[in-house]
């Protein structure tokens, strides 16, 4: 199987988890494994997720995205994770620890060449469609 993950510093992007017990637990799990934990703000939802993961968002881009974000009727409220592991082992360890600690975030993805230019909103919508297919719409 071809590895399509992007090579960035190990990072996990967290959506709608800031200030929650689950968010703190995720921070501990991923931080322990060497990931940089980043809580994505709504103003960044229209930036390419690859840029957000790399931490290359500038103030001007954030301001521009903030204007666009105000134009969006509904910003998603679902919890979501975008994982950017350095290797397969890091990904496996993170998922295993989440299961062990009973931390559930149904909407999860890995940063790839295919999705790196998507916005957080587009990524959320795609993951949601896949999740609904796999769970029968639950």
N, C-alpha and C positions, 0 to 999 in steps of 0.2 A: 504494500500500500504506500502510495506517495505521501510524503510529509508536506502538507500545505501550510503549516503554521508559520507565522512571521517570526523572525529572529529579533526580539526585543528583550530588554531586561525583564525578568520574571515579574509580572504585574497581574493583579486582579482588579478589574473595574467593577465597582459595586453600585447598583442603582436602587434607590429608595430603601436603603438600609442604614443610612447615617443616623447615629444617635439611638439605635435600637439594640436590644440585647443580642439579637441574631447578628446584627452588624458587628458588634464587639467580638462575638464568638468567631465569626468569619475572619476578622482582623487578626485574632490570636492564631487561628489555624494556619492561615496563609502566611502571616508574618513569621511564625515559627519555621515554616518551610522555606523561607528566604524570598518570598514574594513582596513586592511593593504593593501596598493596599491603597487604592484610590477611590474615593467616593465621588461619583460624577454628579455635577450639579445640572439642574434643568437647563440652564443657559448653554450648556455644552452638548445638549442632545442632538443638535443639528450639525455638529462637527464630525468629520470622518473618525470612526472609532480607532483606526490605526494611529492617527495623530494624538488622540486623547491618551491612548496606551503608551505612546512614546513620550508623553509629557511635553509635546511641542506646541501646545496651544498658547498663542500670544494674546495679550490684552485686546488688541484690535480685532482679532478673530473672535474672541469671546464676546466683545461688544456687538459685533455683526451678528453672531449667532443669537445673542440675547434679543436683538430686534426681531429676528426670524422666529425665535421661540415664542414671542408674544403673539405672533401671527398664527401659531398652531392652535387649533380649537381645543384639543385634549392632549396633554402630555401624559404618557402612561404612568400609572401608579404601582404597577407590578414590581415585585422584587426581581432583580435579574443580576447575573454575574457574567462578565466576559473575562475569561481566563487567558493569559498569555504566558504559558510555561516555557522555560528554557528547553525542556525536553519531555519526553513521554513519561519518564519516571516521576517528575515533579507533578505532572497532571494526575497520574494515578495516585500518588501520595495524598494530594489535596482532596480528591474525590473520596478516597478511603477514609480519611480523617473526618470529612463531613458526615459520612455514613455512621462512623463510630460515635461521633458526638451528637448524632441525630439532628443535624442542621440541614433543613430542607429548603432549597431554592429551586423550584421546578424549571425556571427559565435560565438555562446556562448555555454558554457557547464558548468556543475557542477561537481566538483571532487567527484568521487565515488570509492568504492572498485574495481569496474570493470575496471576503467580507470586510477587508481593511478600509475600503473607501465608503462603506455604508455609514449612514448616520445611526445614532443609537435608536432612533425611532424606527428606522427601516429594519435594523437588526431585531429589535423587540417584536415587530410585526411578523417577521419571518420565523423567529423562534416560537412565537405564540401559535402560528399556523401549524408548525411541525408538532408542537406539544399537543395541540388539539387532535391532530391525526393519530398520534401515538396513544392518546388516552381516550379516544372516542368522544372528544368534545367536552371532557370533564374539566 
